[in-house]
Amino acid sequence: MSHARLPNVAIIGRPNVGKSALFNRLAGRKIAIVHDQPGITRDRISAICSRGKKTFTIWDTGGIFGAGEAELTEQVHRTAESAFRESDLLLFVVDAKAGLSPIDEDLARSLRKSRKPTILVVNKIDNDKNEPLAADFDSLGFDRAVSVSAEHNRGTAELLDQIDQFLPKVSAQISAVSAPLKLAIIGRPNVGKSSLINAIMQSERAIVSELPGTTRDSIDIAYQRDGKEFLFIDTAGIRRRGKLSSSVEVFSVMRAERSIRRADLCVLIVDLTSGVTAQDKRIAGLIQEERKAGLVILNKWDLVKPKRGGAQRIRELATEARERIFFLDYAPVLIASAQSGENVERLFQMIDTIERASAKRIGTGVFNRLIRAAFAANPPPMVKGKRLKLFYAAQTAGREDRKLQPPEFVLFVNDPRLLPRAYGRYLEVQIRRAEPYPGLPIILTLRPRTQK
């Protein structure tokens, strides 16, 4: 797809030199999990950095070499090599306190071969006393080197100046990139979140591995399709918080909850072969609590389809899934296979339908008649001897800075506490009859009419 893009800057280096800390520093928010277990960032994570004079996309590649599991190391290495190919500039990070290692020298050779502009970033120079440690790395032969302490924000301004000198000029039209639609891809570990993103990207940007919980972090992946910008937030598999959960797993659950908050639309992936579990219901509950637009993908249908009576079984599984997550009934369901790519295209048609629905409005006159008719046909029940009275109702104006907003309706009443939950759901059904709002929760806000 030919389109103007922001320049790419990739951070590379062996595990545990502080790449994630530098990434967080440049991104200006905590995205990569910083932890002292080597090789935790196994994936490529991207974010937009607009701290310098030029805006660019910053990439944190997985720790090269020594990631622990042999089969992952190979994939991480491939990921880093594609970073070489796709980047305009490389930041080669080394650890001043650990000194020069053979892996650093090996990596320096690969970098020189790649002929890519490179800045050597000597990290963990926390104060002036550590400055002489940087001389150790002169032998690597890079013209441009900057001493920093990512953790203590030392040397960041100088590094940004160096980056600015290297990057191509970006036309004004990209600098004001209209905000992309943020999609959080969420679900339990191993339901196929990374496979879905790979099927969409058709590249190995996310590492797909059979090891459960490979994606421990939430990873932001920018994507453009038919002139529209998307940002996928690939969250770590949400696990039940058991007694055995390591601190990384706990971080990941918090991160997933935060991803749901950041997202415009949540895509919940459920494994068809195991059906809806208690954990899936909990995740669906998080989407509902945050009042987010959502859709559900029943994944791995390639594993169900070949069996006898596959079509019938799929219908049953879909109905069962619907019933188990009944409280997220506004979310359309898509049956797909991330592995074979089947029906993945339909995901974008559904997103488009939800986006169009979020722009629909019910006129105030029409809405008042609709709500009054609902009250007349089925009056609210008595609560402690009092009944809810409706004075006036209207749909609120959406916020311009928000994409894909759920429709919100304000009802001016005698006392908001007189609305039982079941009655609120009844009103929602009446509203959806007039305007279905697929994929969007309906928000009813009750305000007391001030007494004259």
WOHU-V645968 format. One record per residue. N is the residue number from 1. RES is the residue in one letter. OMEGA is omega in whole degrees, 0 to 359 (NA if undefined). Layout:
n=N res=RES omega=OMEGA
n=N res=RES omega=OMEGA
This chain:
n=1 res=M omega=182
n=2 res=S omega=176
n=3 res=H omega=178
n=4 res=A omega=181
n=5 res=R omega=174
n=6 res=L omega=176
n=7 res=P omega=179
n=8 res=N omega=176
n=9 res=V omega=182
n=10 res=A omega=176
n=11 res=I omega=177
n=12 res=I omega=181
n=13 res=G omega=180
n=14 res=R omega=183
n=15 res=P omega=171
n=16 res=N omega=176
n=17 res=V omega=178
n=18 res=G omega=181
n=19 res=K omega=182
n=20 res=S omega=179
n=21 res=A omega=179
n=22 res=L omega=178
n=23 res=F omega=180
n=24 res=N omega=181
n=25 res=R omega=182
n=26 res=L omega=181
n=27 res=A omega=178
n=28 res=G omega=173
n=29 res=R omega=183
n=30 res=K omega=179
n=31 res=I omega=180
n=32 res=A omega=177
n=33 res=I omega=178
n=34 res=V omega=189
n=35 res=H omega=185
n=36 res=D omega=171
n=37 res=Q omega=182
n=38 res=P omega=172
n=39 res=G omega=179
n=40 res=I omega=179
n=41 res=T omega=183
n=42 res=R omega=188
n=43 res=D omega=171
n=44 res=R omega=182
n=45 res=I omega=179
n=46 res=S omega=175
n=47 res=A omega=178
n=48 res=I omega=177
n=49 res=C omega=179
n=50 res=S omega=182
n=51 res=R omega=180
n=52 res=G omega=179
n=53 res=K omega=181
n=54 res=K omega=178
n=55 res=T omega=179
n=56 res=F omega=175
n=57 res=T omega=180
n=58 res=I omega=181
n=59 res=W omega=174
n=60 res=D omega=181
n=61 res=T omega=177
n=62 res=G omega=178
n=63 res=G omega=182
n=64 res=I omega=182
n=65 res=F omega=171
n=66 res=G omega=179
n=67 res=A omega=177
n=68 res=G omega=183
n=69 res=E omega=187
n=70 res=A omega=185
n=71 res=E omega=178
n=72 res=L omega=183
n=73 res=T omega=180
n=74 res=E omega=181
n=75 res=Q omega=179
n=76 res=V omega=181
n=77 res=H omega=179
n=78 res=R omega=180
n=79 res=T omega=181
n=80 res=A omega=179
n=81 res=E omega=178
n=82 res=S omega=175
n=83 res=A omega=177
n=84 res=F omega=186
n=85 res=R omega=191
n=86 res=E omega=187
n=87 res=S omega=176
n=88 res=D omega=184
n=89 res=L omega=178
n=90 res=L omega=173
n=91 res=L omega=183
n=92 res=F omega=187
n=93 res=V omega=176
n=94 res=V omega=185
n=95 res=D omega=184
n=96 res=A omega=185
n=97 res=K omega=181
n=98 res=A omega=181
n=99 res=G omega=185
n=100 res=L omega=179
n=101 res=S omega=179
n=102 res=P omega=179
n=103 res=I omega=178
n=104 res=D omega=183
n=105 res=E omega=179
n=106 res=D omega=181
n=107 res=L omega=179
n=108 res=A omega=178
n=109 res=R omega=179
n=110 res=S omega=182
n=111 res=L omega=180
n=112 res=R omega=178
n=113 res=K omega=184
n=114 res=S omega=179
n=115 res=R omega=180
n=116 res=K omega=174
n=117 res=P omega=184
n=118 res=T omega=171
n=119 res=I omega=176
n=120 res=L omega=181
n=121 res=V omega=181
n=122 res=V omega=187
n=123 res=N omega=177
n=124 res=K omega=170
n=125 res=I omega=191
n=126 res=D omega=180
n=127 res=N omega=183
n=128 res=D omega=182
n=129 res=K omega=181
n=130 res=N omega=186
n=131 res=E omega=183
n=132 res=P omega=182
n=133 res=L omega=184
n=134 res=A omega=184
n=135 res=A omega=178
n=136 res=D omega=190
n=137 res=F omega=180
n=138 res=D omega=184
n=139 res=S omega=180
n=140 res=L omega=172
n=141 res=G omega=176
n=142 res=F omega=183
n=143 res=D omega=186
n=144 res=R omega=178
n=145 res=A omega=178
n=146 res=V omega=176
n=147 res=S omega=181
n=148 res=V omega=163
n=149 res=S omega=183
n=150 res=A omega=183
n=151 res=E omega=183
n=152 res=H omega=178
n=153 res=N omega=180
n=154 res=R omega=176
n=155 res=G omega=183
n=156 res=T omega=183
n=157 res=A omega=180
n=158 res=E omega=179
n=159 res=L omega=180
n=160 res=L omega=177
n=161 res=D omega=180
n=162 res=Q omega=181
n=163 res=I omega=181
n=164 res=D omega=183
n=165 res=Q omega=184
n=166 res=F omega=193
n=167 res=L omega=176
n=168 res=P omega=177
n=169 res=K omega=180
n=170 res=V omega=182
n=171 res=S omega=185
n=172 res=A omega=186
n=173 res=Q omega=179
n=174 res=I omega=183
n=175 res=S omega=179
n=176 res=A omega=182
n=177 res=V omega=178
n=178 res=S omega=187
n=179 res=A omega=179
n=180 res=P omega=175
n=181 res=L omega=185
n=182 res=K omega=181
n=183 res=L omega=176
n=184 res=A omega=178
n=185 res=I omega=187
n=186 res=I omega=181
n=187 res=G omega=179
n=188 res=R omega=176
n=189 res=P omega=174
n=190 res=N omega=176
n=191 res=V omega=176
n=192 res=G omega=181
n=193 res=K omega=181
n=194 res=S omega=179
n=195 res=S omega=180
n=196 res=L omega=181
n=197 res=I omega=177
n=198 res=N omega=180
n=199 res=A omega=180
n=200 res=I omega=184
n=201 res=M omega=187
n=202 res=Q omega=175
n=203 res=S omega=181
n=204 res=E omega=183
n=205 res=R omega=174
n=206 res=A omega=181
n=207 res=I omega=178
n=208 res=V omega=182
n=209 res=S omega=180
n=210 res=E omega=181
n=211 res=L omega=182
n=212 res=P omega=174
n=213 res=G omega=178
n=214 res=T omega=180
n=215 res=T omega=185
n=216 res=R omega=187
n=217 res=D omega=171
n=218 res=S omega=188
n=219 res=I omega=179
n=220 res=D omega=181
n=221 res=I omega=180
n=222 res=A omega=184
n=223 res=Y omega=177
n=224 res=Q omega=183
n=225 res=R omega=179
n=226 res=D omega=177
n=227 res=G omega=179
n=228 res=K omega=181
n=229 res=E omega=176
n=230 res=F omega=172
n=231 res=L omega=178
n=232 res=F omega=175
n=233 res=I omega=183
n=234 res=D omega=186
n=235 res=T omega=174
n=236 res=A omega=177
n=237 res=G omega=179
n=238 res=I omega=178
n=239 res=R omega=174
n=240 res=R omega=180
n=241 res=R omega=180
n=242 res=G omega=178
n=243 res=K omega=186
n=244 res=L omega=188
n=245 res=S omega=178
n=246 res=S omega=181
n=247 res=S omega=180
n=248 res=V omega=180
n=249 res=E omega=180
n=250 res=V omega=176
n=251 res=F omega=187
n=252 res=S omega=178
n=253 res=V omega=179
n=254 res=M omega=181
n=255 res=R omega=180
n=256 res=A omega=178
n=257 res=E omega=180
n=258 res=R omega=178
n=259 res=S omega=179
n=260 res=I omega=180
n=261 res=R omega=183
n=262 res=R omega=190
n=263 res=A omega=169
n=264 res=D omega=184
n=265 res=L omega=180
n=266 res=C omega=178
n=267 res=V omega=181
n=268 res=L omega=180
n=269 res=I omega=180
n=270 res=V omega=179
n=271 res=D omega=181
n=272 res=L omega=186
n=273 res=T omega=179
n=274 res=S omega=178
n=275 res=G omega=182
n=276 res=V omega=180
n=277 res=T omega=178
n=278 res=A omega=180
n=279 res=Q omega=177
n=280 res=D omega=181
n=281 res=K omega=180
n=282 res=R omega=181
n=283 res=I omega=178
n=284 res=A omega=178
n=285 res=G omega=179
n=286 res=L omega=179
n=287 res=I omega=182
n=288 res=Q omega=180
n=289 res=E omega=182
n=290 res=E omega=179
n=291 res=R omega=182
n=292 res=K omega=171
n=293 res=A omega=182
n=294 res=G omega=168
n=295 res=L omega=185
n=296 res=V omega=174
n=297 res=I omega=173
n=298 res=L omega=189
n=299 res=N omega=177
n=300 res=K omega=180
n=301 res=W omega=174
n=302 res=D omega=180
n=303 res=L omega=182
n=304 res=V omega=188
n=305 res=K omega=187
n=306 res=P omega=184
n=307 res=K omega=180
n=308 res=R omega=180
n=309 res=G omega=183
n=310 res=G omega=184
n=311 res=A omega=180
n=312 res=Q omega=181
n=313 res=R omega=181
n=314 res=I omega=178
n=315 res=R omega=180
n=316 res=E omega=181
n=317 res=L omega=180
n=318 res=A omega=179
n=319 res=T omega=181
n=320 res=E omega=180
n=321 res=A omega=178
n=322 res=R omega=183
n=323 res=E omega=183
n=324 res=R omega=176
n=325 res=I omega=184
n=326 res=F omega=184
n=327 res=F omega=177
n=328 res=L omega=189
n=329 res=D omega=179
n=330 res=Y omega=185
n=331 res=A omega=177
n=332 res=P omega=182
n=333 res=V omega=177
n=334 res=L omega=176
n=335 res=I omega=187
n=336 res=A omega=172
n=337 res=S omega=179
n=338 res=A omega=184
n=339 res=Q omega=182
n=340 res=S omega=180
n=341 res=G omega=184
n=342 res=E omega=179
n=343 res=N omega=180
n=344 res=V omega=178
n=345 res=E omega=183
n=346 res=R omega=178
n=347 res=L omega=183
n=348 res=F omega=175
n=349 res=Q omega=180
n=350 res=M omega=179
n=351 res=I omega=180
n=352 res=D omega=179
n=353 res=T omega=181
n=354 res=I omega=180
n=355 res=E omega=180
n=356 res=R omega=181
n=357 res=A omega=184
n=358 res=S omega=179
n=359 res=A omega=184
n=360 res=K omega=181
n=361 res=R omega=176
n=362 res=I omega=182
n=363 res=G omega=185
n=364 res=T omega=180
n=365 res=G omega=180
n=366 res=V omega=184
n=367 res=F omega=179
n=368 res=N omega=179
n=369 res=R omega=182
n=370 res=L omega=183
n=371 res=I omega=179
n=372 res=R omega=179
n=373 res=A omega=179
n=374 res=A omega=179
n=375 res=F omega=183
n=376 res=A omega=183
n=377 res=A omega=183
n=378 res=N omega=185
n=379 res=P omega=179
n=380 res=P omega=179
n=381 res=P omega=176
n=382 res=M omega=174
n=383 res=V omega=182
n=384 res=K omega=175
n=385 res=G omega=179
n=386 res=K omega=180
n=387 res=R omega=179
n=388 res=L omega=177
n=389 res=K omega=180
n=390 res=L omega=177
n=391 res=F omega=188
n=392 res=Y omega=180
n=393 res=A omega=179
n=394 res=A omega=174
n=395 res=Q omega=182
n=396 res=T omega=176
n=397 res=A omega=180
n=398 res=G omega=177
n=399 res=R omega=184
n=400 res=E omega=184
n=401 res=D omega=183
n=402 res=R omega=174
n=403 res=K omega=170
n=404 res=L omega=182
n=405 res=Q omega=174
n=406 res=P omega=179
n=407 res=P omega=179
n=408 res=E omega=181
n=409 res=F omega=179
n=410 res=V omega=176
n=411 res=L omega=176
n=412 res=F omega=188
n=413 res=V omega=179
n=414 res=N omega=182
n=415 res=D omega=184
n=416 res=P omega=183
n=417 res=R omega=183
n=418 res=L omega=180
n=419 res=L omega=175
n=420 res=P omega=183
n=421 res=R omega=182
n=422 res=A omega=181
n=423 res=Y omega=176
n=424 res=G omega=179
n=425 res=R omega=178
n=426 res=Y omega=180
n=427 res=L omega=180
n=428 res=E omega=179
n=429 res=V omega=180
n=430 res=Q omega=180
n=431 res=I omega=182
n=432 res=R omega=176
n=433 res=R omega=180
n=434 res=A omega=182
n=435 res=E omega=190
n=436 res=P omega=181
n=437 res=Y omega=181
n=438 res=P omega=176
n=439 res=G omega=185
n=440 res=L omega=173
n=441 res=P omega=176
n=442 res=I omega=182
n=443 res=I omega=176
n=444 res=L omega=179
n=445 res=T omega=180
n=446 res=L omega=178
n=447 res=R omega=176
n=448 res=P omega=176
n=449 res=R omega=183
n=450 res=T omega=182
n=451 res=Q omega=177
n=452 res=K omega=NA
